[in-house]
Amino acid sequence: TTTAATGKTDYNDEYAESHALYTQALNVRMKLLPQHHPDVLATKFSLAELLDLLGDETSANRFRQEILDVYQVEERDGDGVEEKEQ
Protein backbone atom coordinates (compact mmCIF):
# COMPACT_ATOMS: atom_id res chain seq x y z
CA THR A 1 0.00 0.00 0.00
CA THR A 2 1.09 3.59 -0.58
CA THR A 3 0.69 6.16 2.16
CA ALA A 4 -0.89 9.41 1.05
CA ALA A 5 1.28 11.58 3.27
CA THR A 6 4.64 10.38 2.00
CA GLY A 7 3.85 8.71 -1.29
CA LYS A 8 6.09 5.84 -0.19
CA THR A 9 5.07 2.22 -0.23
CA ASP A 10 4.35 0.71 3.18
CA TYR A 11 5.02 -3.00 2.98
CA ASN A 12 4.12 -3.87 6.59
CA ASP A 13 0.57 -4.95 5.67
CA GLU A 14 1.80 -7.00 2.74
CA TYR A 15 4.49 -8.67 4.85
CA ALA A 16 1.97 -9.50 7.57
CA GLU A 17 -0.38 -10.97 4.98
CA SER A 18 2.49 -12.90 3.37
CA HIS A 19 3.49 -14.30 6.75
CA ALA A 20 -0.07 -15.47 7.41
CA LEU A 21 -0.37 -17.06 3.97
CA TYR A 22 3.01 -18.82 4.15
CA THR A 23 2.14 -20.13 7.61
CA GLN A 24 -1.21 -21.43 6.39
CA ALA A 25 0.40 -23.02 3.35
CA LEU A 26 3.03 -24.70 5.51
CA ASN A 27 0.40 -26.05 7.91
CA VAL A 28 -1.65 -27.51 5.06
CA ARG A 29 1.37 -28.99 3.30
CA MET A 30 2.65 -30.55 6.51
CA LYS A 31 -0.74 -32.24 7.02
CA LEU A 32 -0.93 -33.55 3.46
CA LEU A 33 2.67 -34.28 2.52
CA PRO A 34 5.65 -36.07 4.06
CA GLN A 35 7.83 -33.74 6.10
CA HIS A 36 10.69 -34.12 3.60
CA HIS A 37 8.58 -33.31 0.54
CA PRO A 38 10.15 -30.60 -1.66
CA ASP A 39 7.02 -28.42 -1.39
CA VAL A 40 7.21 -28.47 2.41
CA LEU A 41 10.90 -27.58 2.31
CA ALA A 42 10.34 -24.82 -0.25
CA THR A 43 7.63 -23.28 1.90
CA LYS A 44 9.88 -23.41 4.95
CA PHE A 45 12.62 -21.71 2.95
CA SER A 46 10.27 -18.96 1.75
CA LEU A 47 8.96 -18.43 5.26
CA ALA A 48 12.53 -18.25 6.59
CA GLU A 49 13.43 -15.58 4.04
CA LEU A 50 10.34 -13.55 4.94
CA LEU A 51 11.02 -13.86 8.67
CA ASP A 52 14.60 -12.73 8.10
CA LEU A 53 13.30 -9.73 6.17
CA LEU A 54 10.98 -8.94 9.07
CA GLY A 55 13.92 -9.04 11.49
CA ASP A 56 13.04 -12.35 13.17
CA GLU A 57 16.40 -13.99 12.56
CA THR A 58 15.89 -16.58 15.32
CA SER A 59 12.74 -18.02 13.73
CA ALA A 60 14.25 -17.76 10.25
CA ASN A 61 17.29 -19.74 11.36
CA ARG A 62 15.08 -22.35 13.01
CA PHE A 63 13.39 -23.04 9.66
CA ARG A 64 16.73 -23.03 7.86
CA GLN A 65 18.12 -25.56 10.33
CA GLU A 66 15.08 -27.81 9.81
CA ILE A 67 15.84 -27.79 6.08
CA LEU A 68 19.51 -28.58 6.65
CA ASP A 69 18.59 -31.39 9.02
CA VAL A 70 16.54 -33.06 6.28
CA TYR A 71 19.64 -33.24 4.12
CA GLN A 72 21.82 -34.11 7.12
CA VAL A 73 24.01 -31.10 6.59
CA GLU A 74 25.60 -29.02 9.29
CA GLU A 75 27.49 -25.81 9.07
CA ARG A 76 31.18 -25.74 9.68
CA ASP A 77 33.77 -23.03 9.92
CA GLY A 78 34.91 -21.84 6.53
CA ASP A 79 33.17 -21.75 3.21
CA GLY A 80 31.85 -25.30 2.96
CA VAL A 81 29.39 -27.61 4.57
CA GLU A 82 29.92 -30.96 6.15
CA GLU A 83 27.62 -33.97 6.28
CA LYS A 84 26.43 -35.04 9.70
CA GLU A 85 27.70 -38.38 10.89
CA GLN A 86 25.07 -41.09 11.14
N, C-alpha and C positions, 0 to 999 in steps of 0.2 A: 504494500500500500504506500501511497505517497502522501506525506503530510502537507497540508495547505500552507502552513506557516513558513516552512523551510523549502518546500519543493523537493526535498530529499526522500528517497525511498526508505521506509521503515520496515525492516525484514522481521522484526520480532514476532509479529502475528503469523507470518509465513513459516518461520522456524518452529514455532509452537505447534502449528498445524502439522508440519512435516514430522515432528517428533511423535505426535499422537498417531499419525498414519503409519509410520515405520513401526511403532510399538504394536499397533493392531496387526499389521502384516506379519510381524515376527511371531506374535502369539498364535495366529491362525496357522502359519506355516509349521510351527513347532507342534501343533496338535495333529496336523495332517501328514507331515513328512518326517522321515528319520532325522535325528539331530545332526547328522553329518551331510545331509542333502545340500547340494550346491546353492539352492535357493535360500535355504536357512542361513548358510554362511554368508551369502551375498547381502542378505538383509541385515545381518549382524554387522557386517563391514560398513554398510551405508549408515546404519544407526550410530556406529562408532565415530564415523567422520562428522556426522551432524552434531553429536555430543561434544566432540573436540571443538568444533566451530562455536558452540554455545559456551565453551569454557569449562565443561565438565570432563576434564581430562581423566579423572579417576574412573568414571563409568565407561568412558571411551576405551581406556586401556583394559578394562575388565572384558569388554566384548572382543577386543583384539587378542587378548590372551586365550579366550575360549576358541577362537579361530585357530590360533597357533597350536593349541592343545590337540585339536582334531588331527592335524598333520604331524603331531609329535615333534614339534620344532620348539626350541628354546633359544632365547637370545644369548649371545655371548659377547664378550668384549671384542671390539674390532668391527670390521665391516661385514662379516659373514654370519651365518646361522649354523647351528649345530643340532643334529638330531638327538632327541632324548633317548636315553638308554632304556631298553625294555627288560 
